[in-house]
Amino acid sequence: MKRLYSIFPAILPALTACLMSGCIHTYPHGEGIDPQNTKVSLSIILENEWQTLPYDMPLLSQPEDGSRAVGMPDYRILIQIVQDGAVAKQQQLTIPYDEVKDNIISLPDIFTLDSRPCEIAVWCDYLNPDTGDALAYDISLPSQISSTMQRGIDLYTQDALAGYASYSPMTYGHRGDGATTLKVHATPVQGRLKLIAGDYEAFMEQTRQAREKGERYTVSVSYDSELPLAYNLPQRTLMAPAAGESFSTPFITLYAPDDVHQIASDRIFSTPSPITHSLTVSVLNSAKVVVSRTPPIEVPVASGKVTTVSGPLLTWAVSGGFTIDTEWEGEIIIEI
């Protein structure tokens, strides 16, 4: 018995090592996979309800051979992998519009990651399919993405989405073959603004004689509050607040159904939670003299939503008074 007890101390370490080795490399479905090298595929889900709204005219022309439908630019995808607070990997891809099915962009084995947890950030916007040029954004600095469009323009080619996912092999796991697929839900990073003149017909009547003599008018929108001019992709934050933003657009004769007369529009970087901005609408004549100006209007703007300001925007000098009615089912309506 003494000899038997003396053998156990020598056997126990070896047995423990074998058991621990088996725990690391033995899996229910075949041979074990080293979690130090996991291939990651992305499934980017484009959640952009604006694609279903008939609010734009296509910018791209139809080729004579019919090879591409009108208004179908390519998608530009920027992917960042952040580990330990720094960008570890970055990749930019161009995806033809007609290769995206059911608003899902599938990218198999896009990265190989080690065992460290990481955050994945995805940016999606549009490229001109003929030149490869960006249509609306400068993403050369992902921490400060900015629009290249003039303020006061609202076109479908300005749609931009961002999405995020977290990954850790200790919690997420993989399929058993050293690979995993992550879903990234990409949503708009801007809110849209529309100004609808409920007093359009009244303004047309009041200015009829002046317009017949050649008078021309301009609608000017001035923001009384700061607007963010950039978006920080890795940190999911708004950047570069600026005061004194404004834009002007010529007043034109409109022929719209249901007496909906849109006189101006804009896009603003925003968040899913509404941010309230203050703006003033003015009408100027050819001599740049103000003939009508509203008081400051408080306008909530949220990413992925359309804020519609409707009321006497052209004849405030003779109208006056406003009320606010806010709805959050995809569109914010403010009646003045």
Order of alpha helices (4+ residues) and beta strands (2+ residues): alpha-beta-beta-beta-beta-beta-beta-beta-beta-beta-beta-alpha-alpha-beta-beta-beta-beta-beta-beta-beta-beta-beta-beta
